[in-house]
């Protein structure tokens, strides 16, 4: 084969890889609206208000006969969704690796979540149990879909491109969240002009996120392609596969050490994302328009933060950049404890700090982990990763809910999350990532 033919083939492969990468970005564009609009802004305060309307004289609801303070119900539902995700993700990851059919599984998870999110339109009156059920289903579905989505990253991007590709994916997601939040802000603030009540406007915002998720999922389903499975063994035992993955990771203790560090600090990140609007509305007394504006600011700055931290990683390495972001998370969260009630300006300052570190810390963690995955085991390893990313992030919401249930103070609940960032920093700092990449059988980039 002559040199010209080789170059043509390489150019064709590069073009196909870029096409897949662009399609891959669009799943972040599709599903991140759920996190931005539903989980972070609207559902926490709205579901809490529905639960309060159904509460007894002491402020408790009684799902399954269990007394739960209405203000803790949302946080407990987030934890329950994580437990469901833990049960399903190993099965999905094992099926993807053993059959090579990631796209049908991604479609099933995505459209289950999109359907549940759209169904939130019917959350009104005293239907807090309906809201809790749909939240659990949607949140578990997005976690399962992200296992499959993330497992494409090592297949569509060579090692030297992964930080940039992962960061662009996060940037796409935050850009989509910004667009939808602008539309939500217009609808919510002008709901009277549209002849809508405030509750109906919120329900439309919730349902529109599900519709957006479903429509734009069509793009990655069209552009991504499945690869032949390395094995033809049946994909019947997801938990058995997970046990095998954990045993395999024990032979790669540095990969396991990174995953443990990520499990801890990302638990803090996910809890801040899901509980920030509840903290703002219930503890600081801020209105829904203020919360939407603050989260919109987070979305816009997170795009710049994800791209900017991607550039920092090329100079200082992904590990050092992530460690710097954890310091910033700790400082920001500590400042949040002292925010005065009824002062939106300071809440906006806090939102700006979160936005600048949010996208980059998550994107670089994903790309760094992709270097630690042995070839051919992407989906099963990313199943374990996704348990850390979303699936194992049950302790933070649970701690947040219990702290509020015991103290009645959201300030005490929010400050308890500092421990996740501090412990995660210490554990990550001890991981020699270069040696971990070599132990996984992958080439070590010049800067990591």
Secondary structure, 3 states (H helix, E strand, C coil): CCHHHHHHHHHHHHHHHHHHHHHHHHHHHHHHHHHHHHHHHHHHHHHHHHHHHCCCCCCEECHHHCCEEHHHHHHHHHHHHHHHHHHHHHHHHHHHHHHCCHHHHHHHHHHHHHHHHHHHHHCCCCCHHHHHHHHHHHHHHHHHHHHHHHCCHHHHCCHHHHHHHHHHHHHHHHHHHHHHHHHHHHHHHCCCCCCCCHHHHHHHHHHHHHHHHHHHHHHHHHHCCCCCCCCCCCCCCHHHHHHHHHHHHHCCHHHHHHHHHHHHHHHHHHHHHHHHHHHHHHHCCCCHHHHHHHHHHHHHHHHHHHHHHHHHHHHHCHHHHHHHHHHHHHHHHHHHHCCCCCCHHHHHHHHHHHHHHHHHHHHHHHHHHHHCCCCCCHHHHHHHHHHHHHHCCCHHHHHHHHHHHHHCCHHHHHHCCHHHHHHHHHHHHCCCHHHHHHHCCCCCCCCC
